[in-house]
Amino acid sequence: MLIETLIAWTAVYVLVAMLVIFFNGLVLVSFFKNKTLRTRTNYFIASLAWADFLVGAISIPGWLALVLTTYYGWEYNLLMLDVWTSFDMLAGIGSIYHLMALSWDRLCAIVWPLKHRLYTRRKYIYILCLVWGCALLVSGFSTIGNKADAKLYNILVIGVCFFLPLLVVLVTQGTIFVKIRHTERQHIDQQNSSHSRSLKREVRAAKAISIMVFLFVIGWLPFFTISLLSFAAGVTYTANAIFAVKLLQYSNSFFNPILYAQKFPEFRRAYVRML
């Protein structure tokens, strides 16, 4: 690869990292400074913003350090490489599992609204602990797994941490879509009722999560596809292809906070006050 190409890719990655840190930092500060934002669902969003923040603060800088070390033939610091790999997996898997949790939350809100209203904040915190616990468990064993059987370990991780959650999210979103269509037909004559207004809020949030799922698939599917083909079939790729796929993956952490501002008025107002 030409040095000019490497510099161009590096500049793009640095820009993405700065945007990821800034906008997800804005989400976190807004959440902690505004009590009105501390709803049950927004606990998931704030926690997802933290996972995305780690992408900008640790994953992208570590990736650039790995690329530059490889390009210039410098000696690897194996301990730092293991630490970065674990954090990179933690942030990525955390983001994926948060999306699964958000999809579950919207499913409950749309399909079982009365039951959903009774859910306590403590229940949401337990779910967040489960999300981060699973992400920590998988990422914490990355060094052992790669040393024991890298091919088997990585294929299992790709299946359990991407394709399985993707299937769950797609089934959940499909169920939500069917329920929304059915419910909207039932309440077509109740446009001014409080129930109808509540339904509209839940539907708006569900649609926002659907867009997040769409962006998630665009951002992550290419990366996990080439990773699976690489580990399972030994397929190799050009450096530019790998850079492009990793950029798509990391950019997903930038689009999420933009989507919050676009689809959730309370976040948009908080952003404006902060800026």
C-alpha angles and dihedrals in degrees: 000000000000117000089236090058092048091050091050093050091046092052091051092049092049090051092049091048091052092048092047092051094045100047097039089045086054090053092050095047091046091051095050096042098046118061091193089065094056096093121142095257092046089060086068091047093049091048090049088050088055091052089049090047089057088054091059096039101042115003099054097041089047091049091051091049090052092049094049092045090053094044095052095038094240121162116267122237096223094197092053090045090054091047092049092047090053093048092045090053092044093055094043098045090042090056092049094049091046089057089052090051092049090050089051090050092052091046091055092045093052103034101033104022097160093050091044092058089059094056111114129222088245090062090055091049090052090052091050090051088052091049094051092039092056091046091049092048094053096041093044091059094047094102094047092044095049092049095046099046114338095185096051094040095051094045089052092048092050091051098043098036101040120010095041094048089044090055091048092049094047092049090047093049091047091052091048092050092052092047093048092052091049094046095046090055090050094051100038090117095046100069094137100042121110089238090055092050091049090049091052091054092051092046091050090052091046091052090050090053089049090057089049089053091050092051090044092056092048092048101042109027095073092050096049092042094056090041091054092047090047096052098035101039105016093242113169129209138199119260091246091054091051092047091050093049093047090048090054090050095050094041089064087074089059097049096053098069090043088055091051090057092046098048105026113060093195091060091045091054091047091051091051092050091049094049 
